[in-house]
Amino acid sequence: MAEAITRRRALRIMAAGAGLPLVLNATQAFSHPEPVIWRGQALGAPTTLILNYPDSDQARGLVRQVVAEVDRLEDIFSLYRPSSALCELNRAGALAFPPQELVDLLTVCQSVWEATGGLFDPTVQPLWKLYADHFSRSGANPSGPDRSALESARTLVGFQHVSFNAHRIALSQRGMGLTLNGIAQGHITDRIVALLRAGGVESSLVDMGEVRAIGAKPDGTPWKVGISENQSDTDINHSVLVTNKAVATSSSNGLHFDQARHWGHIISPQGVPTVQRYGRMTVIAPDATRADALSTAFTLMETAAISNVLARHPDIEADWASSGHAK
């Protein structure tokens, strides 16, 4: 049977005056000033949001705004809320007068789909569901779904079969479906950064599963983001320095469909779960939306293909771990 799918998030916003390094996948201890802490649901998971900010009243106001914005965006992008715009699109195959945020994100999806030769493809949802359903059954064949079911699901995949504009989004075939799990979290991070900037925050490190820096640290030096060699590690053995940039990390080690851990959750449009050539894939970009999407796509790509994409986008960097060693 499949692994239990659990999603835990710690949304941490370290703002003006904190001057603290962020350690991914580890508990962050905060000192002075006393942080404002909120616990609830966000991004489909139990969540803790921590805002370290000199003015506690302003911090509480910003926390309320962040929570409301995340909730609003989940109503658009979430696969875990049946009433979301995305779920309605997947059920009906079309959506009239879609939220502008959904149209904007699909525009970015198309750009990344083209840049990666189609390997970043939000229409892989039927394939993802096929593997999840297969391995959720008792006594499932460890070799995966049968060939006919796989071929049938493959016919439903291809971002070229999605049409969209401000008035309508349509999927060309019955049974198609979109997942934005490889990009929406980065997009939500960018929206929260915009909200904080509008609230007067000039120096902050925002961690909403994907990380984005607002400016530099208060002392003018870059923010330091710690990274584990493998996503499941708690030891930090690599780091990147960022100012006004985002950092996103993907790994097929994060979730497997099967208990034997042979079938990773990142699936190519051809229907093949990730070959585990990377312990983790990290992308540094000016925005978290593209960093999130490219870290997903690069997990599916050979190093030469990754280098070709980076050569065309000099504002983006990649850093990966392979066989226990960082690039």
C-alpha positions in Angstrom: 0.0 0.0 0.0 1.0 3.6 -0.5 2.7 5.7 2.2 0.4 7.8 4.2 0.5 11.2 2.6 1.2 13.7 5.3 2.0 17.4 4.8 3.5 19.5 7.5 4.4 23.1 7.1 6.1 25.7 9.3 5.5 29.1 7.8 8.2 31.3 9.2 8.6 35.0 8.5 11.6 36.5 10.1 11.3 40.3 9.6 13.1 43.5 10.3 15.6 43.3 13.1 15.7 39.5 13.4 18.9 39.0 11.5 18.8 35.3 12.0 19.8 32.5 9.5 17.1 30.2 8.3 17.6 26.4 8.7 15.4 24.4 6.5 13.8 21.2 7.8 14.8 22.0 11.4 13.3 23.7 14.4 14.2 27.4 14.4 14.8 28.9 17.8 13.9 32.6 18.1 15.4 35.0 20.6 14.6 38.7 21.1 12.1 40.1 20.2 9.4 37.8 21.3 7.8 36.4 18.1 4.1 36.4 17.3 2.9 32.8 16.7 -0.2 31.6 14.9 -1.3 27.9 14.6 -3.9 26.7 12.3 -4.4 25.3 8.8 -2.7 26.6 5.7 -1.6 25.1 2.4 -3.6 22.0 3.2 -1.7 21.2 6.4 -1.4 21.9 10.1 0.7 25.1 10.2 2.6 27.3 12.5 3.3 30.8 11.4 6.0 32.7 13.3 6.6 36.4 12.7 9.6 37.9 14.4 9.1 41.7 14.2 10.0 44.6 16.5 6.4 45.9 16.8 4.2 43.1 18.2 0.9 44.9 17.4 2.0 45.4 13.8 3.2 41.8 13.7 -0.3 40.5 14.7 -1.9 42.6 12.0 0.5 41.3 9.4 -0.1 37.7 10.6 -3.9 38.2 10.2 -3.3 39.5 6.6 -1.0 36.6 5.8 -3.5 34.0 7.1 -6.4 35.6 5.2 -4.4 35.7 2.0 -3.2 32.1 2.2 -6.8 31.0 2.8 -8.0 33.1 -0.2 -5.4 31.6 -2.5 -6.1 28.1 -1.3 -9.7 28.6 -2.5 -8.2 29.0 -5.9 -5.3 26.6 -6.2 -5.9 23.7 -3.7 -6.5 20.1 -4.7 -7.5 19.5 -1.1 -10.5 21.8 -1.0 -13.4 20.5 -3.1 -14.8 24.0 -3.5 -11.6 25.5 -4.9 -11.5 26.9 -8.5 -9.0 24.2 -9.5 -11.2 21.4 -8.2 -14.1 22.9 -10.1 -12.1 23.1 -13.3 -11.0 19.4 -12.9 -14.6 18.3 -12.3 -16.2 20.2 -15.1 -13.4 20.3 -17.6 -13.9 24.1 -18.0 -14.2 27.2 -15.9 -15.9 30.4 -17.0 -14.6 33.7 -15.7 -11.8 32.1 -13.7 -9.9 34.0 -11.0 -7.2 36.2 -12.4 -4.7 34.6 -10.1 -5.4 31.2 -11.8 -5.0 32.6 -15.3 -1.7 34.3 -14.2 -0.3 31.1 -12.8 -1.2 29.1 -15.9 0.7 31.7 -17.9 3.8 31.0 -15.8 3.1 27.3 -16.1 3.2 27.6 -19.9 6.5 29.5 -19.8 8.2 26.9 -17.7 6.6 24.0 -19.7 8.2 25.5 -22.8 11.5 26.2 -21.2 11.8 22.6 -19.9 10.7 20.9 -23.1 7.4 19.9 -21.6 8.8 18.2 -18.5 7.1 20.6 -16.2 3.5 19.7 -17.0 0.6 20.5 -14.6 -1.6 18.0 -16.6 0.1 15.0 -15.0 -2.7 14.8 -12.4 -4.3 11.7 -14.0 -1.0 9.9 -13.9 -0.4 10.9 -10.3 -3.9 9.6 -9.4 -3.3 6.4 -11.2 -0.2 5.6 -9.2 -1.8 6.7 -5.9 -4.9 4.6 -6.5 -2.8 1.6 -7.6 -0.6 1.5 -4.6 -3.4 2.2 -2.1 -4.9 -1.2 -2.9 -3.9 -4.2 -0.8 -1.6 -6.5 -2.7 -0.8 -4.0 -5.4 1.6 -5.2 -8.0 5.0 -3.7 -6.9 5.8 -3.1 -10.6 3.2 -0.4 -10.8 -0.1 0.0 -12.8 -0.7 -2.3 -15.8 0.4 -1.1 -19.2 -3.1 -0.5 -20.5 -4.1 1.8 -17.6 -0.8 3.7 -17.9 -1.3 4.2 -21.7 -4.9 5.4 -21.1 -3.7 7.9 -18.5 -0.9 9.2 -20.8 -3.5 10.2 -23.4 -4.9 12.7 -20.9 -1.5 14.5 -20.4 -0.2 17.4 -22.3 -0.3 21.1 -21.4 -0.8 21.9 -25.1 -4.4 20.6 -24.5 -5.2 23.4 -22.0 -6.6 26.6 -23.4 -7.0 29.7 -21.1 -7.7 33.4 -21.1 -9.3 35.9 -18.8 -12.8 34.6 -19.8 -12.4 30.8 -19.8 -10.1 27.9 -19.0 -10.8 24.6 -20.8 -9.3 21.1 -20.8 -9.7 19.5 -24.2 -10.4 15.9 -23.1 -12.8 14.5 -20.6 -10.8 13.0 -17.7 -8.0 15.5 -17.9 -7.0 17.3 -14.6 -4.5 19.8 -13.4 -2.2 19.8 -10.4 -0.5 23.0 -9.3 1.3 21.4 -6.4 4.7 21.9 -8.1 4.3 25.7 -8.4 1.4 27.1 -6.3 3.3 27.1 -3.1 6.0 29.3 -4.7 3.3 31.5 -6.1 1.7 31.9 -2.7 5.1 32.7 -1.2 5.5 35.5 -3.8 2.1 36.9 -2.9 2.9 37.0 0.8 6.2 38.7 0.0 4.2 41.4 -1.9 1.8 41.8 1.0 4.7 42.2 3.5 6.4 44.7 1.3 3.2 46.7 1.1 3.1 46.6 4.9 6.5 48.2 5.1 8.7 45.2 5.6 12.1 45.9 3.9 14.2 43.1 5.4 12.8 39.7 5.9 13.2 36.0 5.1 9.9 34.4 4.2 9.6 30.6 4.5 6.3 29.1 3.3 7.8 25.7 2.3 9.6 27.7 -0.4 11.9 30.5 0.8 12.1 34.1 -0.5 14.3 37.0 0.8 13.1 40.6 1.0 16.2 42.6 0.7 19.3 41.7 2.7 19.6 41.1 6.4 19.3 44.3 8.6 23.1 44.5 8.7 23.3 44.5 4.9 24.7 41.0 4.5 22.9 38.3 2.5 20.5 35.8 4.2 21.9 32.3 4.7 19.6 29.4 3.8 20.8 26.0 5.1 20.1 22.9 3.0 20.3 19.2 3.7 22.0 16.9 1.3 18.8 14.9 1.2 15.4 16.4 1.9 14.8 13.9 4.8 18.0 14.8 6.6 18.0 17.1 9.7 21.7 17.9 9.4 22.5 21.0 7.5 25.6 20.5 5.4 25.2 23.1 2.6 24.0 26.6 2.4 23.3 29.4 -0.1 23.4 33.2 0.3 20.5 35.2 -1.1 19.4 38.8 -1.3 16.0 39.6 -3.0 15.9 36.0 -4.3 13.9 32.8 -3.7 15.1 29.3 -2.9 13.1 26.2 -3.7 14.0 22.5 -3.1 12.4 19.4 -4.6 13.2 15.7 -4.0 11.6 12.5 -5.0 12.7 11.2 -1.5 10.0 13.4 0.0 7.2 11.0 -0.8 6.9 7.5 -2.4 3.7 5.8 -3.6 4.9 2.4 -2.4 6.3 1.2 1.0 9.3 -0.2 -0.8 10.2 3.4 -1.8 10.8 2.6 -5.5 8.2 4.9 -6.9 8.8 8.6 -6.2 5.9 11.1 -6.3 7.4 13.4 -9.0 6.1 12.0 -12.3 7.1 12.8 -15.8 4.5 13.5 -18.5 5.5 10.1 -19.9 4.1 8.5 -16.8 7.4 7.5 -15.2 8.0 8.4 -11.5 11.3 10.1 -10.8 14.5 8.2 -11.3 16.3 9.1 -8.1 19.4 10.6 -9.5 19.3 13.6 -7.1 19.1 13.5 -3.4 17.6 17.0 -3.7 17.3 19.7 -6.3 17.6 23.3 -5.3 16.8 26.3 -7.5 17.6 30.0 -6.8 15.6 32.5 -8.7 14.3 36.1 -8.4 10.8 34.7 -7.6 9.6 31.7 -5.7 7.0 30.7 -8.4 9.7 29.9 -11.0 12.1 28.5 -8.4 9.4 26.1 -7.3 8.4 25.0 -10.8 12.0 24.6 -12.0 13.1 22.6 -9.0 10.3 20.1 -9.8 11.2 19.9 -13.5 15.0 19.7 -12.9 14.4 16.6 -10.8 13.3 14.9 -14.0 16.2 16.1 -16.1 19.8 15.1 -16.9 22.4 17.6 -15.8 23.2 18.6 -19.4 19.5 19.5 -20.0 19.5 21.6 -16.8 22.6 23.4 -17.9 20.9 24.3 -21.2 17.9 25.8 -19.4 20.2 27.8 -17.1 22.2 29.1 -20.0 19.0 30.7 -21.4 18.0 32.1 -18.0 21.1 33.7 -16.4 19.1 35.1 -13.5 18.5 31.5 -12.3 20.9 29.1 -10.5 20.6 25.4 -9.6 22.4 23.4 -6.9 21.8 19.7 -6.4 23.0 16.7 -4.4 23.7 13.5 -6.2 24.9 10.3 -4.5 25.3 12.2 -1.2 27.5 15.0 -2.7 26.4 18.5 -3.5 27.1 20.1 -6.9 
